[in-house]
Structure formats: structure tokens, C-alpha cells
């Protein structure tokens, strides 16, 4: 399992280096208050990373946290065990 993780990490690192190397053009990003000057490869990688992080936070806030709350509430309530019935013969 460690080998697979290592290989995936190396592949992602290589893909990032390739994207950065193939997109060397200088761009200017106007944020209204400040203008950032960077190359296109860095801008692509940073925007992809921000999208993944914000998407993960949105999923955590909308799905994971409510499920954890529901699980905690269910663990606090006593479980109702149905009465034992004799087996039918």
C-alpha cells in the first residue's frame, strides 16, 4: 500500500512539473485591490489546489458534519431492544 501511495505522489509531482514547464507565459491576475504577476503554470496549479480544498471543505460542511452530529445524537440515546419472543415451533 505504501508503494502505491508513493507512486501516485510521484506521478502527481511529475504532472505538476510538466504543467509548470509547459506553461511559462507570464500573466497578470487582477484581484481588484492588487495585481498579481505570475506564470501560467503556477496559476493553474494554485487554482486547481484551491478548487480541491474549497470543494473538500464544502463537502465536509454539507455532508460529514451533519452525519457526525446525527451519529453523536444516536449514541447518546439509549437503544431500544425489542422484547425476546419465544421461537415458533
C-alpha positions as CSV (number, residue, x, y, z in Angstrom):
1,X,0.0,0.0,0.0
2,X,2.9,2.4,0.7
3,X,4.4,1.7,-2.7
4,X,1.1,2.6,-4.4
5,X,0.8,5.9,-2.4
6,X,4.4,6.7,-3.2
7,X,3.9,6.0,-7.0
8,X,0.8,8.2,-7.0
9,X,2.6,11.0,-5.2
10,X,5.5,10.8,-7.7
11,X,3.0,10.8,-10.6
12,X,1.2,13.9,-9.3
13,X,4.5,15.7,-8.7
14,X,5.7,14.9,-12.2
15,X,2.3,16.1,-13.6
16,X,2.8,19.4,-11.7
17,X,6.3,19.9,-13.0
18,X,5.2,19.2,-16.6
19,X,2.3,21.6,-16.3
20,X,4.6,24.3,-14.9
21,X,7.2,23.7,-17.5
22,X,4.9,23.8,-20.5
23,X,3.0,26.9,-19.4
24,X,5.8,29.5,-18.8
25,X,3.8,32.5,-20.2
26,X,3.6,35.5,-17.8
27,X,0.1,36.5,-16.8
28,X,-1.4,39.2,-14.6
29,X,-4.3,38.4,-12.3
30,X,-6.3,41.5,-11.2
31,X,-8.0,41.0,-7.9
32,X,-9.4,44.5,-7.7
33,X,-7.1,45.6,-4.8
34,X,-3.9,44.0,-6.0
35,X,-2.5,42.8,-9.3
36,X,-0.5,39.5,-9.1
37,X,2.1,38.7,-11.8
38,X,3.0,35.0,-12.1
39,X,3.4,32.4,-14.8
40,X,0.5,30.4,-16.2
41,X,1.7,27.1,-14.8
42,X,1.8,28.3,-11.2
43,X,-1.6,30.0,-11.6
44,X,-3.1,26.7,-13.0
45,X,-1.7,24.6,-10.2
46,X,-2.7,27.0,-7.5
47,X,-6.2,27.4,-8.8
48,X,-6.6,23.6,-9.0
49,X,-5.4,23.2,-5.5
50,X,-7.7,25.9,-4.2
51,X,-10.6,24.3,-6.0
52,X,-9.9,20.9,-4.4
53,X,-9.5,22.4,-0.9
54,X,-12.7,24.5,-1.2
55,X,-14.6,21.6,-2.6
56,X,-13.4,19.4,0.2
57,X,-14.5,22.0,2.8
58,X,-17.9,22.3,1.1
59,X,-18.4,18.5,1.2
60,X,-17.3,18.4,4.9
61,X,-19.6,21.2,5.9
62,X,-22.6,19.9,4.0
63,X,-22.3,16.1,4.4
64,X,-19.7,15.0,7.0
65,X,-20.6,17.4,9.9
66,X,-24.3,16.7,9.8
67,X,-23.6,12.9,9.8
68,X,-21.3,13.2,12.7
69,X,-23.9,15.2,14.6
70,X,-26.5,12.6,13.9
71,X,-24.2,9.8,14.9
72,X,-23.4,11.6,18.2
73,X,-27.1,12.1,18.9
74,X,-27.8,8.4,18.2
75,X,-25.0,7.3,20.5
76,X,-26.4,9.4,23.3
77,X,-29.9,8.0,23.1
78,X,-30.5,4.6,24.8
79,X,-31.1,1.8,22.3
80,X,-34.4,0.2,22.4
81,X,-34.1,-3.6,22.3
82,X,-37.3,-5.4,21.3
83,X,-38.5,-8.0,23.9
84,X,-37.4,-11.5,23.3
85,X,-40.1,-13.7,21.8
86,X,-40.1,-17.5,22.1
87,X,-39.2,-19.3,18.8
88,X,-42.0,-20.7,16.8
89,X,-42.3,-24.5,16.6
